[in-house]
Amino acid sequence: MEELKGKRVGFAMCGSFCTFASCFTALERLIELGCEPVPIMSFNAYETDTRFGNAAEHAARLERLCGKKVIHTIAEAEPLGPKNMMDIMLVANCTGNTLAKLAASITDTPVTMAVKSHLRGSKPVVLNIATNDALAGSAKNIFTLINYKNYYFVPLAQDDHIKKPFSLMSDFSLIPAALVSALGHRQLQPVVGTT
């Protein structure tokens, strides 16, 4: 995917901790493709230790892979747009919480501020969804953002329709293709599929 070579990609991680391993795999693939990632973490992603790992270790790994310090405060995220620091923004594991804030234009985390700052320049934002209530409370926010200019989605599907019937997960392997489409101002299709 030559289209991604040299592209500055905001790589934002939120508090969907069970998807961190997939996020790092996706990041490694983007680096292989020649992307220049700018690491961003929400407060929860940066500060919370969980059964999926230690927060400091996750942040250190992100910094090591990207070769840059993690942006983890609102003040650090605000200049991203005015300083033209990214070509495209990827919210690599967009939670229902972050979806709701973006749909309501709330900017009270480093990730939501980074998105708002990036959108100032009419540049594309790609959301890679990971939420257990996508077909419940978060549905309205997904469809609100689908209607907004410069928002694009990594195709998503139910990840366990028996045990988690309201849950949707984007296909992490489609992140590069979704970024290429969004850079061309197109939504990668189909948006919703089956697993």
C-alpha positions as CSV (number, residue, x, y, z in Angstrom):
1,M,0.0,0.0,0.0
2,E,2.2,2.8,-1.3
3,E,-0.5,5.3,-0.5
4,L,0.4,5.0,3.2
5,K,4.1,5.5,2.9
6,G,5.2,8.6,4.7
7,K,1.7,9.4,6.0
8,R,1.6,10.8,9.5
9,V,-1.0,8.8,11.3
10,G,-2.4,9.9,14.6
11,F,-2.6,6.5,16.5
12,A,-5.0,7.0,19.4
13,M,-5.7,4.3,22.0
14,C,-8.7,4.4,24.3
15,G,-9.8,2.2,27.2
16,S,-10.9,-0.9,25.4
17,F,-8.2,-2.8,27.2
18,C,-9.1,-6.3,25.7
19,T,-8.1,-5.0,22.3
20,F,-4.7,-3.6,23.1
21,A,-2.9,-6.6,21.7
22,S,-4.8,-6.1,18.4
23,C,-4.0,-2.4,18.5
24,F,-0.2,-3.1,18.7
25,T,-0.4,-5.6,15.9
26,A,-2.2,-3.1,13.7
27,L,0.4,-0.4,14.7
28,E,3.3,-2.7,13.7
29,R,1.6,-3.3,10.3
30,L,1.2,0.4,9.7
31,I,4.9,1.0,10.5
32,E,5.8,-1.9,8.1
33,L,3.8,0.0,5.4
34,G,5.8,3.2,6.0
35,C,3.5,5.2,8.2
36,E,4.8,7.7,10.7
37,P,2.6,7.2,13.7
38,V,1.9,9.9,16.3
39,P,1.0,8.1,19.6
40,I,-2.0,9.3,21.6
41,M,-3.6,7.7,24.6
42,S,-6.8,8.6,26.6
43,F,-6.5,9.2,30.3
44,N,-7.8,5.6,31.0
45,A,-5.6,4.0,28.5
46,Y,-2.5,5.8,29.8
47,E,-3.2,5.4,33.5
48,T,-5.2,2.2,34.2
49,D,-3.6,-1.1,35.0
50,T,-5.9,-4.0,34.1
51,R,-5.9,-7.8,33.7
52,F,-4.8,-7.1,30.1
53,G,-1.5,-5.4,31.3
54,N,0.3,-2.6,33.0
55,A,-0.5,0.9,31.8
56,A,3.1,2.1,32.0
57,E,4.3,-0.9,30.0
58,H,1.7,-0.2,27.3
59,A,2.7,3.4,27.1
60,A,6.4,2.5,26.9
61,R,5.7,0.0,24.2
62,L,3.8,2.6,22.2
63,E,6.6,5.1,22.5
64,R,9.2,2.5,21.5
65,L,7.3,1.5,18.4
66,C,6.5,5.1,17.3
67,G,9.8,6.6,18.4
68,K,7.9,9.5,20.0
69,K,6.5,10.4,23.4
70,V,2.8,9.5,23.9
71,I,0.5,12.5,23.9
72,H,-1.6,11.9,27.0
73,T,-3.0,15.3,28.1
74,I,-5.5,17.6,26.6
75,A,-2.9,20.4,26.5
76,E,-0.5,18.2,24.5
77,A,-3.3,17.2,22.1
78,E,-4.6,20.6,21.3
79,P,-1.8,21.8,19.0
80,L,-2.0,18.7,16.7
81,G,-4.3,20.4,14.2
82,P,-2.9,23.9,14.2
83,K,0.6,22.6,13.9
84,N,-0.5,20.2,11.0
85,M,1.1,17.2,12.7
86,M,-1.0,14.5,11.1
87,D,-2.4,13.6,7.7
88,I,-5.0,11.3,9.1
89,M,-6.2,10.3,12.6
90,L,-7.0,6.7,13.6
91,V,-8.8,6.0,16.9
92,A,-7.5,2.5,17.0
93,N,-9.9,1.1,19.6
94,C,-12.8,3.6,19.7
95,T,-14.9,2.8,22.8
96,G,-18.6,3.5,23.2
97,N,-17.6,6.3,25.6
98,T,-15.4,8.0,23.0
99,L,-18.0,7.5,20.4
100,A,-20.6,9.3,22.5
101,K,-18.2,12.2,23.2
102,L,-17.3,12.6,19.6
103,A,-21.0,12.5,18.5
104,A,-21.7,15.3,21.1
105,S,-18.5,17.3,20.3
106,I,-17.2,16.8,23.9
107,T,-13.4,17.3,24.2
108,D,-12.5,16.3,27.7
109,T,-9.9,13.6,27.0
110,P,-6.6,13.7,25.0
111,V,-8.2,11.5,22.3
112,T,-11.3,13.6,21.8
113,M,-9.2,16.8,21.8
114,A,-6.8,15.3,19.3
115,V,-9.7,14.4,17.0
116,K,-11.3,17.9,17.3
117,S,-7.9,19.6,16.7
118,H,-7.3,17.4,13.7
119,L,-10.8,18.0,12.2
120,R,-10.1,21.7,12.3
121,G,-8.1,21.2,9.1
122,S,-10.9,19.2,7.4
123,K,-8.7,16.0,7.5
124,P,-10.0,12.5,7.8
125,V,-10.7,10.6,11.1
126,V,-11.0,6.8,11.0
127,L,-12.8,5.1,13.9
128,N,-12.0,1.5,14.7
129,I,-14.9,0.5,16.9
130,A,-14.8,-1.8,19.9
131,T,-17.9,-1.6,22.1
132,N,-20.2,-4.0,23.7
133,D,-23.3,-1.8,23.2
134,A,-22.9,-0.8,19.6
135,L,-26.3,-2.3,18.8
136,A,-27.9,-0.7,21.9
137,G,-27.0,2.7,23.5
138,S,-24.0,3.4,21.2
139,A,-25.9,2.8,17.9
140,K,-27.2,6.3,17.7
141,N,-23.7,7.7,18.1
142,I,-22.2,5.4,15.4
143,F,-24.9,6.5,12.9
144,T,-24.6,10.2,13.9
145,L,-20.9,10.1,13.1
146,I,-21.4,8.2,9.9
147,N,-23.4,11.2,8.8
148,Y,-20.6,13.7,9.7
149,K,-18.1,14.9,7.2
150,N,-14.5,13.6,7.6
151,Y,-15.5,10.6,9.8
152,Y,-14.8,7.1,8.4
153,F,-15.1,3.7,9.9
154,V,-13.1,0.5,9.8
155,P,-15.7,-2.1,8.7
156,L,-17.3,-3.8,11.7
157,A,-19.3,-6.9,12.6
158,Q,-20.7,-8.7,15.6
159,D,-17.8,-10.3,17.4
160,D,-19.9,-12.8,19.4
161,H,-23.6,-12.8,18.5
162,I,-24.5,-15.5,21.1
163,K,-22.8,-14.2,24.3
164,K,-22.7,-10.5,23.3
165,P,-25.6,-9.8,20.9
166,F,-25.2,-6.0,21.1
167,S,-21.4,-5.9,20.6
168,L,-19.6,-4.8,17.4
169,M,-15.9,-4.9,16.7
170,S,-14.1,-3.4,13.7
171,D,-11.8,-5.7,11.7
172,F,-8.3,-4.7,12.8
173,S,-6.8,-6.3,9.6
174,L,-8.8,-3.8,7.5
175,I,-7.2,-0.7,9.2
176,P,-4.7,-0.1,6.3
177,A,-7.4,-0.3,3.6
178,A,-9.7,1.9,5.6
179,L,-7.0,4.6,6.0
180,V,-6.3,4.5,2.2
181,S,-10.0,4.9,1.5
182,A,-10.4,7.7,4.0
183,L,-7.4,9.6,2.6
184,G,-9.3,9.5,-0.7
185,H,-12.5,10.7,1.1
186,R,-14.2,7.4,0.7
187,Q,-15.8,5.0,3.2
188,L,-14.4,1.5,2.8
189,Q,-17.4,-0.8,2.1
190,P,-19.2,-2.7,3.3
191,V,-19.3,-0.8,6.6
192,V,-21.1,-3.6,8.5
193,G,-20.5,-7.2,7.7
194,T,-20.6,-10.6,9.3
195,T,-17.9,-12.6,11.1
